[in-house]
Amino acid sequence: MSAQLIIDWTRCDGHGLCAALLPRHVARDEWGFPAFTDAPLDEIDVKRAVAACPALALSVQRDSR
């Protein structure tokens, strides 16, 4: 089972915690908003980032392939 990090752009304020917690997976654009990479996700790290997002903008989508 794989997981994909999903962002709700209507909620994201560009705090940068996801980039700090997932530096291999999330970079920041010129305005401070997240830009995701294609690196495989570690589910424990993803859960931590989702829980830490102050805007509640992150969620995990699981793919059962």
C-alpha positions in Angstrom: 0.0 0.0 0.0 1.4 3.4 -0.9 0.4 6.8 0.4 0.3 10.2 -1.2 0.4 13.5 0.7 -2.5 15.8 -0.3 -2.8 19.5 0.3 -6.0 21.5 0.6 -4.8 24.8 -1.1 -7.7 26.7 0.3 -6.4 26.0 3.8 -2.6 26.3 3.3 -1.1 29.5 4.8 2.6 28.6 3.9 3.8 28.1 7.5 6.4 25.7 6.3 6.2 23.0 8.9 5.6 20.3 6.3 8.8 21.4 4.6 10.7 21.3 7.9 9.3 17.9 8.9 9.6 16.3 5.4 12.7 18.0 3.8 13.1 15.2 1.2 9.5 15.4 0.1 8.5 19.1 0.4 10.4 22.1 -0.8 9.1 25.7 -0.5 8.3 27.9 -3.4 9.2 31.6 -3.6 6.1 32.5 -1.6 6.8 29.9 1.1 4.1 27.4 0.0 4.9 23.7 -0.3 6.1 22.1 -3.5 6.1 18.3 -3.4 8.8 16.0 -4.7 8.3 12.5 -6.0 10.3 10.8 -3.3 8.7 7.8 -1.6 6.9 8.7 1.6 7.5 7.2 5.0 4.0 6.8 6.6 5.2 7.7 10.1 6.8 11.0 8.9 3.7 11.8 6.8 1.4 11.2 9.8 3.5 13.5 11.9 3.4 16.3 9.2 -0.4 15.9 8.8 -0.8 16.2 12.6 1.5 19.2 12.9 0.0 21.3 10.1 -1.5 24.4 11.9 -3.9 25.1 9.0 -5.1 21.5 8.8 -4.3 21.6 5.1 -2.6 18.2 4.8 -4.1 14.7 4.5 -3.0 11.3 3.3 -4.5 9.5 0.4 -3.8 5.8 0.4 -3.6 3.8 -2.8 -4.3 0.1 -2.4 -2.4 -1.1 -5.5 
